[in-house]
Amino acid sequence: MMSPVTAHAVRAALLLTLLVLLAHSLLYLFLTDDAFISFRYAHNLAQGHGLVFNPGQERVEGYTNFLWMVLLSAFDRAGLAPEKAAHGLSLLATALLWAVVAAFAWRARKAGGPAWIVVFAPLALALTRSVAVWSTGGLETRLFELLVVGGTLRLLVELDAETEGRDLLRPLSPLLFGLAALTRPEGLLLMFCALGAAAVALRARGRLHIPFFLLRAAPGLAVVASHVAFRFAYYGSCLPNTYYAKVGGGSWWGLGGRYLLQFALEYAAWAWIPLLVAAVAWHRARGTSRVPLVVAALILPHVLYAAAVGGDHFEYRLIDFYFPLVFLLLADGLRRIAALPAGRALAGACALLILVGTVDLPLQSHLQYPGSYLPGYPGRWSEKPEAAGFLDADRDYLHRLPGLRQLAALHRSLMDDLTRHQVGIRAEEHRLFLDTVKPEGLRLAGLVRAGLLPRDAHVAMDCVGAIPYYSGVRTLDRLGLTDAWVARHGDVAAEMLAHRRHATLEYARKAGVDLWDAGSAHLLWRADDPVFFTELLAAERAPGSTYAARVDTAWWMLARLPMGEAAAGRRMPRLDLRPLDRALTREILADAVPLMRESLRRDPTNEKLESRLARVCLLRGDDAGALPLLRHAVERHPEDGRGWDRLATCQARLGDFAGAIRTLEAGVAATRGRGEPGTAARLERATGLLKEAGRESDSALSK
């Protein structure tokens, strides 16, 4: 037993881990766009519209977090907006999760071992990135985890009482699992797995009385049955619509397996194995094998579930509840090792290895993440400079070591592959993405107030979180999360998780959609947005299908018109929608130039912005405006053959053929001297062609 002084020290250390956890959580404070789907349902419920995404329209269960959404609706009804209530509720659930884990760790102190082992699980919890990330985000993750972990640990306490013949405790664990099933669908799987493991443990002790056992499980079963009955009565389906949109009809085992392997590598789960084996041995020796049995009964079937559904769009949200349960078992393994001769030092080394493995790679992923929004990072950018060196083993003191270097390379390869399929997208990307869509939602609401859009405007887009929430505009979800027809019958466009089904223009026409966003998730664009620049060039290659309209001095709308130009004119007479062509593109680029110049004035070292401005000037035909920018580019990067080529092209278009030839010759010398023979040869060929063109021009003039 601990001395009073040691007990006080351990309590103080436990409280310190709570402070670390909360500070760590605030480091990642963010909201994900998907959370705003639930926020919109919660707001509509609070406003008396019912559990619908579009008020007055078809009932579709486009959420999977009934209990979370109802809680947010209650706060909304009381005057606290869902996006504000979500942070407070998640952080509160995080503190309660810590309390549950800390209480269980404190309870285990009676089992002996060094006092510091009591602090191990709460400390590991506090240092784990995934736990900190999902302390906010706006989703139901932490509430679900609190209910599952709380239900599991309460079940173990109840089993202790029953197997040891002590007074029976109130059966709270089935109720907690039932509430978890209302929070996320897989809570039902976990409830049956936990109850099954409990039945096995009781039977092994000869204390299983099936009628009594079922009576104690009844509260949880009643909660689940009530929710299923409500779902069928209200929505006409026993499964949420999101099942059909995300999973139905697809085979996702490969993605799910890679998702789980990436998780194991990122958090060094391979280092858990010896301690987990030691924990099982420790519990067998004590006659408490029911503890690892219950934990394994929850995690192992859930691993198969996670693989079957392809993992998750978000990094490790689906499996975050593993951490607290595993950390508590690892602490038991440390007790087993500490009991060996000279085992205390070995236990300390094992604990340190686990903590370092838990922190290192996840922390590096945050520190090295770029500060600007790059969709599908790093996978879709793996061949571009933006992702060069991200999580490279040479940038990490630990993963430079032999063996670990190969694991780090495999982890990065898996991350590249999964993010291309929209699996395991990092929290940083979600935070940055919200910054791009929230202003659009507010601006759309402003267009409705100004009368540029009718109050019953109907738009279609992929991102149906913050934009519909802040705008209040009726929205057709092109990915089908909140649309029953698309979820079941939409076109199969790509094997990407949660992005597989897509609405068709024909369906949008039948639904009366006014505006179909023609870009990457946006209907409104700031003129100097680099992604808008790419979208304009792509739309210009399909003339007649895309329309644009200026909505103020800096913002433009880019859309397709499912109902046709005439219908759009009648519905939105004050919106000057015009077919996109070269002339309109140049008009838009003219709006972009002063915005880009102002940004460059504030940040003169931004080479990407300077390069983009030069390209915009060239596309507008403003060769004189592009010339100094292109000169500056080759001065800074003489090894870049494309820079020399663009500068020479600009000079030639301005009629300075001699200057263009000198530029190309300088480019040949610069690139050849830097070991770029292929680039130098290409510039030499361009020089020859330009000289030939000059001779032909001189010959024509002489005649």
Summary of the structure (lengths in Angstrom):
residues: 703
radius of gyration: 30.2
end to end distance: 108.3
largest distance: 113.8
contacts: 2394
relative contact order: 0.07
helix: 66%
strand: 5%
